[in-house]
């Protein structure tokens, strides 16, 4: 639970793990008087550490080169509830970037993790009235977590396979046939990945041409593409010599790919599993 909160707050696997580790160390040093409830104590520490981390990271994200996307998280099993599954999706995590750190904390704790206002108020050191106001403002900016249509696993696997085959073969028409007409591709290279688009690419044909151009010019020979569930969504990871080169995540609806999130910033790929 602590990692789940920290990751959704920060959008970073490494930073979330650091926050949880820091909370554990503080718990180890705390007295019994400080810790009446381990769950409440640890959740409060993780939430406050995440808020502080987000505040410090704001300037870096404002000067980030190209679109900023969260670090990809491989999810072998989809979370039990619809709300938890939705709150892992790239689209939802990107929407949360509209919120201030304190709004993000209140929104996630109430809407996703179902804490009561009294509990949240203690965690973020605000009154219950303040928390209600913060939640109302956050809802206006991003809406409530809605049920995202989950692609049929067989259909998603088939689309992912056809996408990789068409990309490797340089089949423009075959690739366009898999994409929604109004598709958007977001590429996060962080200024460290050759060929990463600095602005969103929109439309089936432009996206297909962009994908094929990247495959032709920037993907080394010997690259393997392996299907994976990432942030609760279908996608694949590109590997070179066992090391992750990039991760692609698909938002699939009505049998077509509507959004592609491509993450190539090497700093954000370090926690992905190595290829055997």
C-alpha positions as CSV (number, residue, x, y, z in Angstrom):
1,X,0.0,0.0,0.0
2,X,2.8,2.4,0.9
3,X,4.5,1.9,-2.5
4,X,1.1,2.2,-4.2
5,X,0.6,5.6,-2.7
6,X,4.1,6.8,-3.3
7,X,4.2,5.7,-6.9
8,X,0.9,7.4,-7.8
9,X,2.1,10.5,-6.0
10,X,5.5,10.7,-7.7
11,X,5.1,8.8,-11.0
12,X,8.5,7.3,-10.3
13,X,9.3,3.7,-9.3
14,X,12.8,4.6,-7.9
15,X,11.6,7.7,-6.0
16,X,8.6,5.7,-4.6
17,X,11.0,3.0,-3.4
18,X,13.3,5.6,-1.8
19,X,10.3,7.2,0.0
20,X,9.1,3.9,1.4
21,X,12.6,3.0,2.5
22,X,12.9,6.4,4.3
23,X,9.6,5.9,6.0
24,X,10.7,2.5,7.2
25,X,13.9,3.9,8.7
26,X,11.9,6.6,10.5
27,X,9.5,4.0,11.8
28,X,12.4,2.0,13.1
29,X,13.7,5.0,15.1
30,X,10.2,6.0,16.4
31,X,9.1,5.4,19.9
32,X,5.9,3.5,20.9
33,X,4.4,6.8,21.9
34,X,4.9,8.2,18.3
35,X,3.5,5.1,16.7
36,X,0.0,4.3,18.0
37,X,-1.0,2.8,14.7
38,X,1.8,1.6,12.3
39,X,-0.5,1.9,9.3
40,X,-1.5,5.4,10.1
41,X,2.0,6.4,11.0
42,X,3.7,5.0,7.9
43,X,1.0,6.3,5.5
44,X,1.4,9.8,7.0
45,X,5.2,9.7,6.6
46,X,5.0,8.4,3.0
47,X,2.4,11.0,2.1
48,X,4.4,13.9,3.6
49,X,7.7,12.7,2.1
50,X,6.0,12.4,-1.3
51,X,4.5,15.9,-1.1
52,X,7.9,17.4,-0.2
53,X,9.5,15.5,-3.1
54,X,7.0,16.7,-5.6
55,X,7.5,20.3,-4.5
56,X,11.2,20.0,-5.1
57,X,10.7,18.3,-8.4
58,X,8.3,20.9,-9.9
59,X,11.1,23.1,-11.3
60,X,12.8,20.1,-13.0
61,X,9.5,19.1,-14.6
62,X,8.9,22.6,-15.9
63,X,12.2,22.6,-17.7
64,X,12.0,18.9,-18.9
65,X,12.8,18.4,-22.5
66,X,9.7,17.2,-24.4
67,X,6.6,15.5,-22.8
68,X,7.1,14.2,-19.3
69,X,5.6,10.7,-18.6
70,X,5.7,8.6,-15.5
71,X,8.2,5.8,-15.1
72,X,6.8,2.6,-16.5
73,X,5.7,0.0,-14.0
74,X,5.4,-3.6,-15.1
75,X,2.2,-5.0,-13.6
76,X,2.0,-8.8,-13.7
77,X,-1.4,-8.8,-12.1
78,X,-4.0,-6.1,-12.5
79,X,-5.0,-4.6,-9.1
80,X,-8.2,-6.0,-7.5
81,X,-10.4,-3.0,-7.8
82,X,-11.3,-0.9,-10.8
83,X,-10.2,2.3,-9.1
84,X,-6.7,0.9,-8.4
85,X,-6.4,-0.3,-12.0
86,X,-7.5,3.0,-13.4
87,X,-5.2,5.0,-11.1
88,X,-2.2,3.1,-12.5
89,X,-2.9,4.0,-16.1
90,X,-0.6,6.5,-17.9
91,X,-3.5,8.7,-18.8
92,X,-4.6,9.1,-15.2
93,X,-1.1,9.7,-13.9
94,X,-0.5,12.3,-16.5
95,X,-3.8,14.0,-15.5
96,X,-2.6,14.2,-11.9
97,X,0.3,16.5,-13.0
98,X,-2.4,19.3,-13.2
99,X,-2.7,19.2,-9.4
100,X,-0.5,20.8,-6.7
101,X,1.3,18.3,-4.5
102,X,-1.2,18.7,-1.6
103,X,-4.2,18.4,-4.0
104,X,-2.7,15.3,-5.5
105,X,-2.3,13.7,-2.0
106,X,-5.8,14.5,-0.9
107,X,-7.3,13.4,-4.2
108,X,-5.5,10.0,-4.2
109,X,-6.0,9.3,-0.6
110,X,-9.8,9.9,-0.8
111,X,-10.7,8.8,-4.3
112,X,-8.4,5.9,-4.8
113,X,-7.4,4.6,-1.3
114,X,-10.7,5.5,0.3
115,X,-9.4,7.2,3.5
116,X,-11.8,9.3,5.5
117,X,-11.5,13.1,5.6
118,X,-10.4,13.0,9.3
119,X,-7.6,10.6,8.5
120,X,-6.5,12.6,5.5
121,X,-6.5,15.8,7.5
122,X,-4.1,14.4,10.0
123,X,-1.8,13.1,7.2
124,X,-1.5,16.3,5.3
125,X,-1.8,18.6,8.4
126,X,-4.9,20.4,7.2
127,X,-8.4,20.7,8.6
128,X,-11.2,18.5,7.3
129,X,-12.8,21.6,5.7
130,X,-9.6,22.4,3.9
131,X,-9.4,18.8,2.6
132,X,-12.9,18.9,1.3
133,X,-12.1,22.2,-0.6
134,X,-8.8,20.7,-1.9
135,X,-10.7,17.6,-3.2
136,X,-13.4,19.6,-4.8
137,X,-10.8,21.7,-6.6
138,X,-8.9,18.6,-7.7
139,X,-12.1,17.0,-9.0
140,X,-12.8,20.0,-11.2
141,X,-9.3,19.7,-12.7
142,X,-9.1,16.0,-13.4
143,X,-12.5,14.5,-12.7
144,X,-13.1,11.4,-10.6
145,X,-11.3,8.2,-11.4
146,X,-13.6,6.6,-14.0
147,X,-13.8,3.1,-15.2
148,X,-11.5,2.8,-18.2
149,X,-12.6,0.3,-20.8
150,X,-10.2,-2.6,-20.4
151,X,-9.2,-4.2,-23.6
152,X,-10.0,-7.9,-24.0
153,X,-6.7,-9.7,-23.2
154,X,-6.8,-11.8,-26.4
155,X,-7.6,-8.8,-28.5
156,X,-4.8,-6.7,-26.8
157,X,-2.3,-9.5,-27.3
158,X,-3.2,-9.8,-31.0
159,X,-3.0,-6.0,-31.6
160,X,0.3,-5.8,-29.8
161,X,1.7,-8.7,-31.9
162,X,0.4,-7.1,-35.2
163,X,1.9,-3.8,-34.1
164,X,5.3,-5.2,-33.5
165,X,5.2,-7.2,-36.8
166,X,4.2,-4.3,-38.9
167,X,6.8,-2.0,-37.2
168,X,9.6,-4.5,-37.8
169,X,8.5,-5.1,-41.4
170,X,8.1,-1.4,-42.2
171,X,4.5,-2.1,-43.2
172,X,2.9,1.4,-43.2
173,X,-0.6,0.3,-44.3
174,X,-0.6,-2.5,-41.8
175,X,0.3,-0.2,-39.0
176,X,-2.2,2.5,-40.0
177,X,-5.0,-0.2,-39.9
178,X,-4.3,-0.8,-36.2
179,X,-4.5,2.8,-35.2
180,X,-7.5,5.0,-34.4
181,X,-7.8,8.0,-36.8
182,X,-7.4,10.4,-33.9
183,X,-4.6,8.6,-32.1
184,X,-2.0,10.5,-30.2
185,X,1.6,9.4,-29.5
186,X,3.5,10.8,-26.6
187,X,7.2,10.2,-26.5
188,X,9.3,10.8,-23.4
189,X,13.0,10.9,-24.2
190,X,14.0,13.5,-21.7
191,X,16.4,15.0,-24.2
192,X,18.5,11.8,-24.0
193,X,17.0,9.7,-26.7
194,X,17.6,10.2,-30.4
195,X,14.4,10.5,-32.4
196,X,12.0,11.2,-29.5
197,X,9.3,13.6,-30.6
198,X,9.3,16.9,-28.6
199,X,5.6,17.4,-29.2
200,X,2.7,14.9,-29.4
201,X,2.2,13.2,-32.8
202,X,-1.4,13.0,-33.8
203,X,-3.3,11.1,-36.5
204,X,-3.0,7.5,-37.7
205,X,-0.7,8.1,-40.7
206,X,1.7,10.6,-39.0
207,X,2.0,8.3,-36.0
208,X,2.7,5.3,-38.2
209,X,5.3,7.2,-40.2
210,X,6.9,8.4,-37.0
211,X,7.1,4.8,-35.6
212,X,8.6,3.4,-38.7
213,X,11.1,6.3,-38.9
214,X,12.3,5.6,-35.4
215,X,12.5,1.8,-36.1
216,X,14.5,2.4,-39.2
217,X,16.9,5.1,-37.9
218,X,17.3,4.6,-34.2
219,X,16.6,1.0,-33.2
220,X,19.8,-1.1,-33.4
221,X,20.0,-4.5,-35.1
222,X,19.3,-7.3,-32.8
223,X,16.6,-5.5,-30.8
224,X,14.0,-7.8,-29.4
225,X,10.4,-6.6,-28.7
226,X,8.7,-8.4,-25.8
227,X,5.0,-8.0,-24.9
228,X,4.4,-6.9,-21.3
229,X,1.6,-5.5,-19.2
230,X,2.7,-2.0,-18.1
231,X,0.7,0.2,-15.8
232,X,-2.2,-2.2,-16.2
233,X,-2.2,-1.8,-19.9
234,X,-0.9,-3.8,-22.9
235,X,2.4,-2.9,-24.4
236,X,6.0,-4.1,-25.0
237,X,9.5,-3.5,-24.0
238,X,12.4,-3.2,-26.5
239,X,15.6,-4.9,-25.4
240,X,19.1,-4.6,-26.7
241,X,21.7,-7.0,-25.3
242,X,19.3,-7.7,-22.4
243,X,18.9,-4.0,-21.5
244,X,15.6,-2.1,-21.8
245,X,15.9,0.4,-24.7
246,X,12.3,1.7,-24.5
247,X,8.8,0.9,-23.3
248,X,5.6,1.4,-25.3
249,X,2.2,1.4,-23.6
250,X,-1.1,1.2,-25.6
251,X,-4.5,2.5,-24.7
252,X,-6.8,0.2,-26.7
253,X,-10.5,0.8,-27.3
254,X,-13.0,-0.6,-29.8
255,X,-10.3,-2.8,-31.4
256,X,-7.9,0.1,-32.2
257,X,-5.0,1.7,-30.5
258,X,-6.1,5.2,-29.4
259,X,-3.0,6.4,-27.5
260,X,0.7,5.3,-27.4
261,X,3.0,6.3,-24.6
262,X,6.6,5.7,-25.6
263,X,9.2,6.0,-22.9
264,X,12.9,6.1,-24.0
265,X,14.5,8.2,-21.3
266,X,17.2,5.8,-20.0
267,X,16.8,7.2,-16.5
268,X,13.2,5.9,-16.4
269,X,13.9,2.4,-17.6
270,X,16.3,1.3,-14.9
271,X,13.7,-0.5,-12.8
272,X,12.3,-2.6,-15.7
273,X,13.2,-6.3,-15.6
274,X,16.2,-7.4,-17.6
275,X,15.6,-9.7,-20.6
276,X,16.8,-13.2,-20.0
